[in-house]
Amino acid sequence: MCSVSKRKAKNWSPQRITRALHERGVTHGVLAIRLGRARSTVSQVVGGRMKSAAVAAAVASELGTTPDVIWPQIYPAGSPALGR
């Protein structure tokens, strides 16, 4: 019998997220303005130092995906509900 080890999906690195945003012409500052949040809030969410379902959903939307793809360890069940 062959045992199959299931690897837990890892969150994208902050550098990967930022690079992907920049490739689409979006900076943390631009996203913060769109959301009415501080740039530092967006940076902290991208960096994994703060949780915000609304910011995570906005980042994922900009990248054409869902939060569970970018942060599977934080949002394993799918996209978070929008909210503060």
KELO-667975 format. One record per residue: x, y, z of N, C-alpha, C, O in turn; residue number from 1. Coordinates in steps of 0.05 Angstrom, whole numbers. Layout:
! KELO-667975
{nx X ny Y nz Z cax X cay Y caz Z cx X cy Y cz Z ox X oy Y oz Z k NUM}
...
This chain:
! KELO-667975
{nx 17 ny -23 nz 0 cax 0 cay 0 caz 0 cx 18 cy 25 cz 0 ox 38 oy 26 oz 15 k 1}
{nx 11 ny 44 nz -16 cax 27 cay 68 caz -18 cx 13 cy 90 cz -2 ox -10 oy 97 oz -6 k 2}
{nx 28 ny 102 nz 16 cax 17 cay 124 caz 31 cx 21 cy 150 cz 16 ox 42 oy 156 oz 5 k 3}
{nx 0 ny 165 nz 15 cax 1 cay 191 caz 1 cx 2 cy 213 cz 22 ox -17 oy 215 oz 39 k 4}
{nx 22 ny 228 nz 22 cax 24 cay 250 caz 41 cx 11 cy 275 cz 29 ox 16 oy 283 oz 7 k 5}
{nx -7 ny 286 nz 45 cax -21 cay 310 caz 36 cx -6 cy 334 cz 47 ox -2 oy 337 oz 71 k 6}
{nx 3 ny 350 nz 29 cax 17 cay 375 caz 37 cx -3 cy 397 cz 41 ox -22 oy 400 oz 25 k 7}
{nx 1 ny 412 nz 62 cax -16 cay 435 caz 66 cx -8 cy 457 cz 47 ox 16 oy 462 oz 44 k 8}
{nx -27 ny 469 nz 35 cax -21 cay 491 caz 17 cx -10 cy 514 cz 34 ox -18 oy 519 oz 56 k 9}
{nx 10 ny 528 nz 22 cax 23 cay 550 caz 36 cx 12 cy 576 cz 25 ox 4 oy 579 oz 2 k 10}
{nx 11 ny 596 nz 43 cax 4 cay 623 caz 35 cx 24 cy 633 cz 15 ox 48 oy 626 oz 17 k 11}
{nx 15 ny 650 nz -3 cax 34 cay 664 caz -21 cx 52 cy 682 cz -4 ox 43 oy 691 oz 17 k 12}
{nx 76 ny 686 nz -12 cax 94 cay 704 caz 2 cx 84 cy 733 cz -3 ox 73 oy 739 oz -23 k 13}
{nx 90 ny 751 nz 16 cax 83 cay 779 caz 12 cx 96 cy 790 cz -14 ox 84 oy 806 oz -28 k 14}
{nx 120 ny 781 nz -20 cax 134 cay 790 caz -44 cx 119 cy 781 cz -69 ox 116 oy 797 oz -88 k 15}
{nx 109 ny 757 nz -69 cax 94 cay 747 caz -92 cx 68 cy 762 cz -96 ox 61 oy 769 oz -119 k 16}
{nx 54 ny 768 nz -74 cax 29 cay 783 caz -76 cx 35 cy 811 cz -87 ox 21 oy 820 oz -105 k 17}
{nx 54 ny 824 nz -75 cax 61 cay 852 caz -83 cx 70 cy 852 cz -112 ox 62 oy 870 oz -127 k 18}
{nx 86 ny 833 nz -121 cax 95 cay 832 caz -148 cx 72 cy 828 cz -167 ox 70 oy 841 oz -188 k 19}
{nx 53 ny 810 nz -160 cax 30 cay 805 caz -177 cx 12 cy 830 cz -179 ox 2 oy 836 oz -200 k 20}
{nx 9 ny 844 nz -157 cax -6 cay 869 caz -158 cx 8 cy 890 cz -176 ox -5 oy 902 oz -192 k 21}
{nx 34 ny 893 nz -172 cax 49 cay 912 caz -189 cx 48 cy 906 cz -218 ox 46 oy 924 oz -235 k 22}
{nx 47 ny 880 nz -225 cax 45 cay 872 caz -253 cx 18 cy 881 cz -265 ox 16 oy 883 oz -289 k 23}
{nx -1 ny 886 nz -248 cax -27 cay 895 caz -256 cx -30 cy 925 cz -252 ox -52 oy 936 oz -255 k 24}
{nx -8 ny 938 nz -245 cax -9 cay 967 caz -241 cx -22 cy 977 cz -215 ox -31 oy 999 oz -213 k 25}
{nx -22 ny 959 nz -195 cax -35 cay 966 caz -170 cx -14 cy 965 cz -148 ox 0 oy 945 oz -145 k 26}
{nx -13 ny 986 nz -132 cax 5 cay 987 caz -109 cx -12 cy 984 cz -84 ox -37 oy 986 oz -85 k 27}
{nx 1 ny 981 nz -62 cax -14 cay 980 caz -36 cx -28 cy 1006 cz -32 ox -51 oy 1007 oz -22 k 28}
{nx -15 ny 1028 nz -39 cax -28 cay 1055 caz -36 cx -53 cy 1058 cz -53 ox -73 oy 1069 oz -43 k 29}
{nx -52 ny 1050 nz -78 cax -75 cay 1051 caz -96 cx -98 cy 1035 cz -84 ox -121 oy 1044 oz -84 k 30}
{nx -92 ny 1011 nz -76 cax -113 cay 993 caz -65 cx -124 cy 1005 cz -39 ox -148 oy 1004 oz -35 k 31}
{nx -107 ny 1017 nz -23 cax -116 cay 1030 caz 2 cx -136 cy 1052 cz -4 ox -157 oy 1055 oz 9 k 32}
{nx -130 ny 1069 nz -24 cax -148 cay 1091 caz -31 cx -174 cy 1080 cz -40 ox -195 oy 1090 oz -32 k 33}
{nx -174 ny 1060 nz -57 cax -199 cay 1048 caz -67 cx -216 cy 1037 cz -44 ox -241 oy 1038 oz -45 k 34}
{nx -203 ny 1026 nz -24 cax -217 cay 1014 caz -1 cx -224 cy 1034 cz 21 ox -239 oy 1027 oz 39 k 35}
{nx -212 ny 1058 nz 20 cax -215 cay 1076 caz 42 cx -201 cy 1068 cz 67 ox -210 oy 1073 oz 89 k 36}
{nx -179 ny 1054 nz 63 cax -162 cay 1045 caz 86 cx -135 cy 1057 cz 84 ox -127 oy 1069 oz 64 k 37}
{nx -120 ny 1054 nz 105 cax -92 cay 1064 caz 106 cx -74 cy 1045 cz 90 ox -79 oy 1021 oz 89 k 38}
{nx -54 ny 1056 nz 76 cax -35 cay 1039 caz 61 cx -22 cy 1019 cz 80 ox -18 oy 996 oz 72 k 39}
{nx -17 ny 1027 nz 104 cax -4 cay 1008 caz 123 cx -22 cy 984 cz 129 ox -12 oy 962 oz 134 k 40}
{nx -48 ny 988 nz 129 cax -67 cay 966 caz 133 cx -65 cy 946 cz 111 ox -63 oy 922 oz 116 k 41}
{nx -65 ny 956 nz 86 cax -62 cay 938 caz 63 cx -35 cy 923 cz 64 ox -34 oy 899 oz 60 k 42}
{nx -14 ny 938 nz 71 cax 13 cay 926 caz 72 cx 14 cy 905 cz 94 ox 26 oy 884 oz 90 k 43}
{nx 1 ny 910 nz 117 cax 1 cay 890 caz 138 cx -15 cy 865 cz 131 ox -7 oy 843 oz 139 k 44}
{nx -37 ny 868 nz 117 cax -52 cay 845 caz 108 cx -36 cy 829 cz 88 ox -34 oy 804 oz 90 k 45}
{nx -25 ny 842 nz 68 cax -8 cay 829 caz 48 cx 15 cy 815 cz 62 ox 23 oy 793 oz 54 k 46}
{nx 27 ny 827 nz 82 cax 50 cay 816 caz 96 cx 43 cy 795 cz 116 ox 61 oy 783 oz 128 k 47}
{nx 17 ny 790 nz 121 cax 8 cay 769 caz 139 cx 9 cy 777 cz 168 ox 7 oy 760 oz 186 k 48}
{nx 12 ny 803 nz 174 cax 14 cay 813 caz 201 cx -13 cy 821 cz 212 ox -16 oy 826 oz 236 k 49}
{nx -33 ny 823 nz 195 cax -60 cay 831 caz 203 cx -80 cy 816 cz 186 ox -75 oy 810 oz 163 k 50}
{nx -104 ny 810 nz 197 cax -125 cay 798 caz 182 cx -147 cy 818 cz 176 ox -154 oy 834 oz 194 k 51}
{nx -156 ny 818 nz 152 cax -179 cay 835 caz 144 cx -192 cy 821 cz 120 ox -180 oy 820 oz 98 k 52}
{nx -216 ny 811 nz 124 cax -230 cay 798 caz 102 cx -235 cy 816 cz 79 ox -233 oy 808 oz 56 k 53}
{nx -241 ny 841 nz 85 cax -247 cay 860 caz 63 cx -222 cy 866 cz 46 ox -224 oy 867 oz 22 k 54}
{nx -200 ny 870 nz 59 cax -175 cay 875 caz 45 cx -166 cy 850 cz 30 ox -157 oy 852 oz 7 k 55}
{nx -168 ny 827 nz 43 cax -160 cay 802 caz 30 cx -177 cy 798 cz 5 ox -167 oy 789 oz -16 k 56}
{nx -203 ny 803 nz 7 cax -221 cay 799 caz -16 cx -214 cy 819 cz -39 ox -215 oy 811 oz -62 k 57}
{nx -207 ny 843 nz -32 cax -199 cay 863 caz -52 cx -173 cy 856 cz -66 ox -171 oy 858 oz -90 k 58}
{nx -154 ny 847 nz -50 cax -128 cay 838 caz -62 cx -133 cy 815 cz -81 ox -123 oy 815 oz -103 k 59}
{nx -148 ny 795 nz -72 cax -154 cay 772 caz -88 cx -169 cy 780 cz -114 ox -163 oy 770 oz -135 k 60}
{nx -188 ny 798 nz -111 cax -203 cay 807 caz -134 cx -185 cy 820 cz -155 ox -187 oy 815 oz -179 k 61}
{nx -166 ny 837 nz -145 cax -147 cay 850 caz -163 cx -130 cy 830 cz -178 ox -122 oy 834 oz -201 k 62}
{nx -125 ny 807 nz -165 cax -109 cay 786 caz -177 cx -125 cy 765 cz -192 ox -114 oy 745 oz -202 k 63}
{nx -151 ny 769 nz -193 cax -168 cay 750 caz -208 cx -171 cy 723 cz -195 ox -174 oy 703 oz -209 k 64}
{nx -170 ny 723 nz -168 cax -172 cay 697 caz -154 cx -188 cy 702 cz -128 ox -202 oy 722 oz -126 k 65}
{nx -186 ny 683 nz -110 cax -201 cay 685 caz -85 cx -181 cy 684 cz -62 ox -158 oy 674 oz -65 k 66}
{nx -188 ny 694 nz -38 cax -170 cay 694 caz -15 cx -160 cy 667 cz -7 ox -137 oy 664 oz 2 k 67}
{nx -176 ny 646 nz -11 cax -167 cay 619 caz -4 cx -145 cy 609 cz -21 ox -130 oy 590 oz -13 k 68}
{nx -141 ny 620 nz -45 cax -119 cay 613 caz -62 cx -93 cy 626 cz -52 ox -72 oy 614 oz -52 k 69}
{nx -95 ny 652 nz -45 cax -72 cay 667 caz -36 cx -64 cy 660 cz -7 ox -41 oy 658 oz -1 k 70}
{nx -84 ny 658 nz 10 cax -80 cay 652 caz 39 cx -95 cy 627 cz 48 ox -113 oy 630 oz 64 k 71}
{nx -87 ny 604 nz 38 cax -102 cay 579 caz 45 cx -101 cy 572 cz 75 ox -118 oy 559 oz 85 k 72}
{nx -80 ny 582 nz 88 cax -78 cay 576 caz 117 cx -95 cy 594 cz 134 ox -101 oy 588 oz 157 k 73}
{nx -104 ny 617 nz 122 cax -121 cay 636 caz 137 cx -150 cy 632 cz 129 ox -168 oy 633 oz 146 k 74}
{nx -155 ny 628 nz 103 cax -182 cay 626 caz 92 cx -186 cy 599 cz 78 ox -190 oy 598 oz 54 k 75}
{nx -185 ny 577 nz 93 cax -186 cay 550 caz 80 cx -213 cy 543 cz 69 ox -215 oy 526 oz 51 k 76}
{nx -234 ny 555 nz 78 cax -261 cay 547 caz 69 cx -270 cy 563 cz 45 ox -293 oy 559 oz 36 k 77}
{nx -254 ny 581 nz 35 cax -262 cay 597 caz 12 cx -261 cy 626 cz 18 ox -249 oy 634 oz 37 k 78}
{nx -273 ny 642 nz 1 cax -271 cay 671 caz 4 cx -284 cy 680 cz 30 ox -305 oy 670 oz 37 k 79}
{nx -271 ny 698 nz 43 cax -283 cay 709 caz 68 cx -306 cy 727 cz 61 ox -307 oy 739 oz 40 k 80}
{nx -324 ny 729 nz 80 cax -346 cay 748 caz 77 cx -335 cy 776 cz 79 ox -317 oy 781 oz 94 k 81}
{nx -345 ny 794 nz 63 cax -336 cay 822 caz 64 cx -344 cy 834 cz 90 ox -366 oy 828 oz 100 k 82}
{nx -328 ny 850 nz 101 cax -334 cay 864 caz 126 cx -309 cy 876 cz 137 ox -287 oy 872 oz 127 k 83}
{nx -312 ny 891 nz 157 cax -289 cay 905 caz 170 cx -277 cy 887 cz 191 ox -258 oy 895 oz 204 k 84}
